[in-house]
Amino acid sequence: MSASEIIREIERLTPSERREVQAYFQHRSRADNPAWRDELARRIDEARAGRSLRSTEVRALVAQARSAQ
């Protein structure tokens, strides 16, 4: 299948399906990037060492930042 055929198929997708395709390509581009792999490993190490935030903490910080604007 050529790139132009793939593009035509993507154009036929629903917006939700296009977001899935976009997420896949973003994942692939990051997965092949050594700097991203190093960053991901660093983040995992921090989380395992207990130096990470829970999702509820992140949401609270985001809400606080938005209300301060």
Steps between C-alpha positions, in 0.01 A plus 500: 500500500643838403512806724232672293271197541556506874421871512176444310402227746579725796285776351205258502532435873287658769661771714535249784673248274732774368601584858587133550717503187665825611574354844650192338734705278599719792579188701705355215701818452576516872574129530773533238657803671788416738454828691133416564590148616753651743240748628243226543749287692580799723131555572445134582800503735362810676158341539649180640704706745182669622575838342186529292153649534172312506246595234283664766794718603563602140133586450503714815810687383347560156176626654695728732705641211187561292323680783803725551484626141 
